[in-house]
Amino acid sequence: MPDTIPEKFPPRFRNRRVHMANERTFLAWIRTSIGVMAFGFVVERFALFMKQFSFLLGKEGETSPFHPHGYSSLLGLFLVAFGVVLSVLAYVRYKKEQRLIDEGSYDPSSTLNVLLTVVVLITGIFLLVYLVRSI
């Protein structure tokens, strides 16, 4: 079976391997966004758990080791929102690349990669500072 399809077929049929690779990349971004949202949900629920645990122990004051600062709730909400935005951006990127592949003018862009890297880096630094300050 030849690797390419004759020119008489539309470009979307001729570039099927490239389109399948584009779709796999899209699905990887969707899995990443689901992971980010799940992590954000866990972080936010953990903050709620700590508030309830503090209430249960009757140690809601400033001297409690479980005193919630509210940062983890904000971080959790931010991560869930970022996961939603990431999934939308993944779809936009997928459709854009699909069009460029069909036109034969595909030019890779790393904007989404840079965005995800920066957010993960900032989140990691924030979590590190948060954990060090809570010791």
MARNU-713416 format. One record per residue (C-alpha): x, y, z; residue in three letters. Coordinates in steps of 0.001 Angstrom, whole numbers. Last residue first. Example, Ala and Ser with C-alpha at 12.3 -4.5 7.8 and 13.67 -1.06 7.14 Angstrom:
! MARNU-713416
<pt><east>13670</east><north>-1060</north><up>7140</up><res>Ser</res></pt>
<pt><east>12300</east><north>-4500</north><up>7800</up><res>Ala</res></pt>
! end
This chain:
! MARNU-713416
<pt><east>6130</east><north>24321</north><up>58380</up><res>Ile</res></pt>
<pt><east>3299</east><north>26272</north><up>56708</up><res>Ser</res></pt>
<pt><east>5691</east><north>28759</north><up>55074</up><res>Arg</res></pt>
<pt><east>7598</east><north>25948</north><up>53341</up><res>Val</res></pt>
<pt><east>4373</east><north>24418</north><up>52016</up><res>Leu</res></pt>
<pt><east>3079</east><north>27713</north><up>50617</up><res>Tyr</res></pt>
<pt><east>6448</east><north>28573</north><up>49063</up><res>Val</res></pt>
<pt><east>6615</east><north>25163</north><up>47349</up><res>Leu</res></pt>
<pt><east>2987</east><north>25360</north><up>46261</up><res>Leu</res></pt>
<pt><east>3521</east><north>28815</north><up>44742</up><res>Phe</res></pt>
<pt><east>6702</east><north>27673</north><up>42985</up><res>Ile</res></pt>
<pt><east>4897</east><north>24665</north><up>41550</up><res>Gly</res></pt>
<pt><east>1937</east><north>26758</north><up>40429</up><res>Thr</res></pt>
<pt><east>4253</east><north>29275</north><up>38747</up><res>Ile</res></pt>
<pt><east>6104</east><north>26469</north><up>36928</up><res>Leu</res></pt>
<pt><east>2869</east><north>24716</north><up>35914</up><res>Val</res></pt>
<pt><east>1476</east><north>28012</north><up>34611</up><res>Val</res></pt>
<pt><east>4671</east><north>28816</north><up>32684</up><res>Val</res></pt>
<pt><east>4908</east><north>25342</north><up>31160</up><res>Thr</res></pt>
<pt><east>1247</east><north>25333</north><up>30112</up><res>Leu</res></pt>
<pt><east>1554</east><north>28713</north><up>28416</up><res>Leu</res></pt>
<pt><east>4824</east><north>27755</north><up>26702</up><res>Val</res></pt>
<pt><east>3307</east><north>24576</north><up>25278</up><res>Asn</res></pt>
<pt><east>186</east><north>26443</north><up>24139</up><res>Leu</res></pt>
<pt><east>2317</east><north>29016</north><up>22305</up><res>Thr</res></pt>
<pt><east>4560</east><north>26390</north><up>20680</up><res>Ser</res></pt>
<pt><east>3431</east><north>26877</north><up>17097</up><res>Ser</res></pt>
<pt><east>4092</east><north>24527</north><up>14200</up><res>Pro</res></pt>
<pt><east>3781</east><north>25865</north><up>10648</up><res>Asp</res></pt>
<pt><east>1491</east><north>23850</north><up>8396</up><res>Tyr</res></pt>
<pt><east>1023</east><north>25420</north><up>4961</up><res>Ser</res></pt>
<pt><east>-317</east><north>22466</north><up>2984</up><res>Gly</res></pt>
<pt><east>-3835</east><north>23895</north><up>2967</up><res>Glu</res></pt>
<pt><east>-5247</east><north>20709</north><up>4527</up><res>Asp</res></pt>
<pt><east>-2484</east><north>20717</north><up>7145</up><res>Ile</res></pt>
<pt><east>-3154</east><north>24390</north><up>7895</up><res>Leu</res></pt>
<pt><east>-6872</east><north>23734</north><up>8392</up><res>Arg</res></pt>
<pt><east>-6223</east><north>20841</north><up>10766</up><res>Gln</res></pt>
<pt><east>-3625</east><north>22929</north><up>12568</up><res>Glu</res></pt>
<pt><east>-6174</east><north>25647</north><up>13249</up><res>Lys</res></pt>
<pt><east>-8822</east><north>23130</north><up>14317</up><res>Lys</res></pt>
<pt><east>-6440</east><north>21436</north><up>16780</up><res>Tyr</res></pt>
<pt><east>-5149</east><north>24742</north><up>18156</up><res>Arg</res></pt>
<pt><east>-8693</east><north>25976</north><up>18819</up><res>Val</res></pt>
<pt><east>-9521</east><north>22654</north><up>20469</up><res>Tyr</res></pt>
<pt><east>-6431</east><north>22801</north><up>22678</up><res>Ala</res></pt>
<pt><east>-7211</east><north>26409</north><up>23586</up><res>Leu</res></pt>
<pt><east>-10661</east><north>25330</north><up>24792</up><res>Val</res></pt>
<pt><east>-9150</east><north>22483</north><up>26823</up><res>Ser</res></pt>
<pt><east>-6562</east><north>24817</north><up>28340</up><res>Leu</res></pt>
<pt><east>-9233</east><north>27344</north><up>29316</up><res>Val</res></pt>
<pt><east>-11109</east><north>24628</north><up>31230</up><res>Val</res></pt>
<pt><east>-7913</east><north>23410</north><up>32890</up><res>Gly</res></pt>
<pt><east>-7024</east><north>26996</north><up>33812</up><res>Phe</res></pt>
<pt><east>-10404</east><north>27406</north><up>35498</up><res>Ala</res></pt>
<pt><east>-9847</east><north>24228</north><up>37523</up><res>Val</res></pt>
<pt><east>-6320</east><north>25347</north><up>38380</up><res>Leu</res></pt>
<pt><east>-7466</east><north>28814</north><up>39470</up><res>Phe</res></pt>
<pt><east>-10192</east><north>27343</north><up>41670</up><res>Leu</res></pt>
<pt><east>-7669</east><north>25070</north><up>43358</up><res>Gly</res></pt>
<pt><east>-5171</east><north>27898</north><up>43826</up><res>Leu</res></pt>
<pt><east>-7836</east><north>30111</north><up>45359</up><res>Leu</res></pt>
<pt><east>-8912</east><north>27354</north><up>47729</up><res>Ser</res></pt>
<pt><east>-5273</east><north>26626</north><up>48563</up><res>Ser</res></pt>
<pt><east>-4617</east><north>30255</north><up>49367</up><res>Tyr</res></pt>
<pt><east>-7498</east><north>30574</north><up>51821</up><res>Gly</res></pt>
<pt><east>-5193</east><north>30949</north><up>54799</up><res>His</res></pt>
<pt><east>-6739</east><north>27987</north><up>56569</up><res>Pro</res></pt>
<pt><east>-5623</east><north>27602</north><up>60181</up><res>His</res></pt>
<pt><east>-4866</east><north>23917</north><up>60606</up><res>Phe</res></pt>
<pt><east>-1902</east><north>24384</north><up>62949</up><res>Pro</res></pt>
<pt><east>-4308</east><north>26361</north><up>65125</up><res>Ser</res></pt>
<pt><east>-2889</east><north>29475</north><up>66766</up><res>Thr</res></pt>
<pt><east>-4940</east><north>31837</north><up>64576</up><res>Glu</res></pt>
<pt><east>-8190</east><north>30397</north><up>65861</up><res>Gly</res></pt>
<pt><east>-10364</east><north>27612</north><up>64436</up><res>Glu</res></pt>
<pt><east>-9153</east><north>24961</north><up>66815</up><res>Lys</res></pt>
<pt><east>-12371</east><north>23255</north><up>67903</up><res>Gly</res></pt>
<pt><east>-11117</east><north>19906</north><up>66685</up><res>Leu</res></pt>
<pt><east>-14150</east><north>19538</north><up>64427</up><res>Leu</res></pt>
<pt><east>-13777</east><north>23121</north><up>63189</up><res>Phe</res></pt>
<pt><east>-10149</east><north>22485</north><up>62232</up><res>Ser</res></pt>
<pt><east>-11168</east><north>19307</north><up>60424</up><res>Phe</res></pt>
<pt><east>-13869</east><north>21211</north><up>58585</up><res>Gln</res></pt>
<pt><east>-11426</east><north>23883</north><up>57463</up><res>Lys</res></pt>
<pt><east>-8832</east><north>21237</north><up>56517</up><res>Met</res></pt>
<pt><east>-11409</east><north>19344</north><up>54464</up><res>Phe</res></pt>
<pt><east>-12410</east><north>22528</north><up>52643</up><res>Leu</res></pt>
<pt><east>-8767</east><north>23200</north><up>51804</up><res>Ala</res></pt>
<pt><east>-8419</east><north>19592</north><up>50641</up><res>Phe</res></pt>
<pt><east>-11459</east><north>20083</north><up>48405</up><res>Arg</res></pt>
<pt><east>-9739</east><north>23017</north><up>46667</up><res>Glu</res></pt>
<pt><east>-6487</east><north>21112</north><up>46127</up><res>Val</res></pt>
<pt><east>-8346</east><north>18014</north><up>44901</up><res>Val</res></pt>
<pt><east>-10436</east><north>20072</north><up>42457</up><res>Phe</res></pt>
<pt><east>-7345</east><north>21835</north><up>41143</up><res>Gly</res></pt>
<pt><east>-5629</east><north>18482</north><up>40608</up><res>Phe</res></pt>
<pt><east>-8680</east><north>17200</north><up>38742</up><res>Ala</res></pt>
<pt><east>-8772</east><north>20335</north><up>36572</up><res>Met</res></pt>
<pt><east>-5067</east><north>20000</north><up>35736</up><res>Val</res></pt>
<pt><east>-5515</east><north>16318</north><up>34915</up><res>Gly</res></pt>
<pt><east>-8526</east><north>17035</north><up>32702</up><res>Ile</res></pt>
<pt><east>-6489</east><north>19712</north><up>30914</up><res>Ser</res></pt>
<pt><east>-3637</east><north>17250</north><up>30358</up><res>Thr</res></pt>
<pt><east>-5985</east><north>14598</north><up>29007</up><res>Arg</res></pt>
<pt><east>-7433</east><north>17198</north><up>26616</up><res>Ile</res></pt>
<pt><east>-3922</east><north>18181</north><up>25524</up><res>Trp</res></pt>
<pt><east>-3124</east><north>14520</north><up>24827</up><res>Ala</res></pt>
<pt><east>-6371</east><north>14228</north><up>22844</up><res>Leu</res></pt>
<pt><east>-5339</east><north>17176</north><up>20686</up><res>Phe</res></pt>
<pt><east>-1924</east><north>15622</north><up>20076</up><res>Thr</res></pt>
<pt><east>-3563</east><north>12362</north><up>19045</up><res>Arg</res></pt>
<pt><east>-5828</east><north>14322</north><up>16670</up><res>Glu</res></pt>
<pt><east>-2870</east><north>16073</north><up>15069</up><res>Asn</res></pt>
<pt><east>-1125</east><north>12719</north><up>14636</up><res>Ala</res></pt>
<pt><east>-4271</east><north>11369</north><up>12969</up><res>Met</res></pt>
<pt><east>-4340</east><north>14400</north><up>10679</up><res>His</res></pt>
<pt><east>-702</east><north>13857</north><up>9733</up><res>Val</res></pt>
<pt><east>-1409</east><north>10230</north><up>8948</up><res>Arg</res></pt>
<pt><east>-4495</east><north>11168</north><up>6902</up><res>Arg</res></pt>
<pt><east>-2698</east><north>13695</north><up>4727</up><res>Asn</res></pt>
<pt><east>-4015</east><north>12590</north><up>1335</up><res>Arg</res></pt>
<pt><east>-7595</east><north>12269</north><up>2559</up><res>Phe</res></pt>
<pt><east>-7757</east><north>15840</north><up>3920</up><res>Arg</res></pt>
<pt><east>-5988</east><north>17067</north><up>792</up><res>Pro</res></pt>
<pt><east>-8912</east><north>16052</north><up>-1477</up><res>Pro</res></pt>
<pt><east>-8351</east><north>12966</north><up>-3661</up><res>Phe</res></pt>
<pt><east>-7198</east><north>13260</north><up>-7308</up><res>Lys</res></pt>
<pt><east>-3610</east><north>13763</north><up>-6101</up><res>Glu</res></pt>
<pt><east>-3135</east><north>10041</north><up>-5425</up><res>Pro</res></pt>
<pt><east>-2888</east><north>8802</north><up>-1819</up><res>Ile</res></pt>
<pt><east>484</east><north>8665</north><up>-121</up><res>Thr</res></pt>
<pt><east>2313</east><north>5874</north><up>1697</up><res>Asp</res></pt>
<pt><east>1517</east><north>3324</north><up>-996</up><res>Pro</res></pt>
<pt><east>0</east><north>0</north><up>0</up><res>Met</res></pt>
! end
